[in-house]
Amino acid sequence: QQQVKQSPQSLIVQKGGIPIINCAYENTAFDYFPWYQQFPGKGPALLIAIRPDVSEKKEGRFTISFNKSAKQFSLHIMDSQPGDSATYFCAASVMRFGAGTRLTVKP
Amino acid sequence: DSGVTQTPKHLITATGQRVTLRCSPRSGDLSVYWYQQSLDQGLQFLIQYYNGEERAKGNILERFSAQQFPDLHSELNLSSLELGDSALYFCASSALAGGQETQYFGPGTRLLVL
């Protein structure tokens, strides 16, 4: 019952690069789109979230871009650091998660 | 530390058995969610409770059940366990702030069914 499609499955970038993770949803009733960061052995932690009436939201080095007409949203990580290496999940509401993207930032 | 606690951290059991996973939400949070995370299926929403009442149901098997007690802690009961039930089980509690619901995940319980 995957209603949120996330890509890519894994991503490797150099330190300072800008990894981009994309998600697409189906149900237009969703009105809350959070992103979570998960380190090995830990639970997911809320990173940043957006509502569909906003096209972009920035928090520190993390930016969400939202395209309501295309039903797509993406996470950009500016000036990525090795400490950003983790698995990132997008979600539509708190009940529909993407499959996750494993990000590796090389020093 | 999210403030959400889960016990036990690890659980090893055999097929056909029954286990209970426990979750204590953050102080003041009325909502508890349960999720299953397995390698091949990502994070799957199972069930939500709000102040003791079931609020929403996701991909929860009939062999699984949950409840939330008056002190707001929650338990997830898994019975007739199968090998495929091996996974990480997370609970999360949530709070409303500025009209936005923010979830806080616990550290998870790793279940291994042999």
Interface residues (C-beta under 8 A of the other chain):
Chain A: Q1 Y32 P34 Y36 G41 K42 G43 P44 A45 L46 A49 R51 F89 V94 M95 R96 F97 G98 A99 G100
Chain B: S2 V4 Y33 Y35 Q41 G42 L43 Q44 F45 Q48 A56 G58 N59 F90 A92 S94 Q100 E101 T102 Q103 Y104 F105 G106 P107 G108
